[in-house]
């Protein structure tokens, strides 16, 4: 195998594929990245850990076809540090030679015969704009559980498709995020909702190519295969679906809220960050007519307080919360104002965005979190 390739293009693709590589692979062979050169002008770079695969085909001047498997993280580090714009790669004596400018590296070939075959790409069911995909994942996936739990369902996000809309739902049992975006279905039978690991969705969203405006979504649910794919230009990610039934969490949203508080989103986020400096575990919010008081810390400990103007509809109410629960939700909003909907000091609080104090709040994005019970 022998090819010449642009350093920036090569490094971007290798480092993208390396993100799939497991920190502690079940087998050493799964730490490899596969390079496959096809005459006259393309190389396919791929990685696979049985659960997630990444593959991308890029342009290159191929002088000799071939395929090789090498240590993926090492190759990624090398490509990031190459000094010249052109990279020349060739195989010789069971090694991959990488040359750029005056730098030359030799990487030991890994036994490619032991490497698992990449999974097939599921058939497409439709597409979503890259901007909408990025926004949808950003507003929902953060609410999924980040640690492994007895029930892996909560580490995933539920994807619910119809011909013109894609809805995402995620929860870690103490908070819940829901968002919908336009989806262009292909008119085939609409599949049942599926569950995808939130961290995979986040990585796909982070890795979208800026010049590619669409994300094609494929789904395979037959023949013992349960997988989804995301194609953005030349980049294709596949991942296994999470088995199980997602809980019916939409019923956690109240039918009506007797108390509503509206205030500046940026002001609330900034004040919450300042007050939480003395306690990142608990902040108290006291909602009164015309204002909200944020307070943290007590007794002889460090403490902080700040008052913001706010519009209150309903009775005065005081709640306590983990500041990260609210700041994460505020970060997902794009509106100028935040609207908090409440029923009781220890019952879930719904956060919505709104463009003015007079508006009821946009329910395209809905976020729910559980307050902390106030001592005494």
C-alpha positions, 0 to 999 in steps of 0.5 A: 500500500502506498498513498499521498494525502493532505495532512490536515484532511488525514489528521482530521479523519484519523482523529475522528475515527480514534474517538470511537476507540475504547479506553480499555478494549476487550481485545488489543485488536480493537485498539486499531485503526484500519486504513484501506487504500483504493486506486486511484484516489481514495482511502477509507479510515475506520474503527470498530469496537463491536458496539460503535463503528466510524468510517470515512473515505477521503481523497488521496493519491493512491499509487498502490492499493492495500489495507493495514491495521495500526495502533489507532491512538498512536496514529492519531497523535502522530498525524496531529504533530506532522510538520508538512502539508503532505503526508506519504504513507507506505507499507513495508516489512510489516510496518506502516511508514509515515513521512511528512517533511523531515519527520518519519515514523514506523508503526508496527502492523497489527494482525488484520485477519483478527479484526472484526468486519465492519457492520453493514450500514442500515437503510436510510429512513430519512434526514435532518438538517445538521443544524437541527440535529446539533441543536436537538442533541445539545438540548436533550442528551445532557439529561441522560445518566452519565454513569453506568447504572443497573438499567442502561436505558437511562444512559440513552435518549429515545428517538421517536420518528414520524414523517416530518418530526424527530423527537428526542427524550432523555432522563436520568430519573431526576431531570428530563429533557424533551425537544422536537425538530423537523425530519424528512422521512422517506415515506416508508413505514415509520419505525417504533421509537428506538434508544441510542446511547446519549454519548454517541449522539453527542459525539456525532453532533460534535463531529459534524462536518461544517460543509455538510448540511444534512444528517442521513439516519439509517435504521436496521431492526430485522435479521438479528440486527438492531442498529442505527447509522448517522451519515454526514457527508463522507462520515458514517457512524453506526451504533447498536441500539439499547434494548428495552422499553423507555419509561413513559416519562411525559406524564411527569409534566403537570397538566397545569401549573398554578405558579409561573416565574419569568426572568432574564435567562442570562441574568439567572444563569450568571447569578446562579453561577456566582451564588453556587461558588460557595455551594455547588450542591444546593442553592435556594430560590425564594420567589416573591412578587417582583423578585427572586432571591438566590442563596447558598451556604448557611451558618458559619460556612461561606454564604452568598445571596443575590436578588434578581427582578422577576415576574411572579404569577401565583403565590410566593414559593421557595425551592432548593435545587442542585445548581447544575440541574438548572444551569444545564437547562438554561444553557439549552435555551436560546430565548431571552427569558426563562420561564419556571413553572411550579406546583409545589416546593418539592414537586418537579419544576418545568423550565421553558424558554420565552421571548418575552415576559408576556408569552407563556413559554415555548413548549418545543423544548421542555425541561423538568428537574426535581428540587431538593427537599429543604431541611426543616 
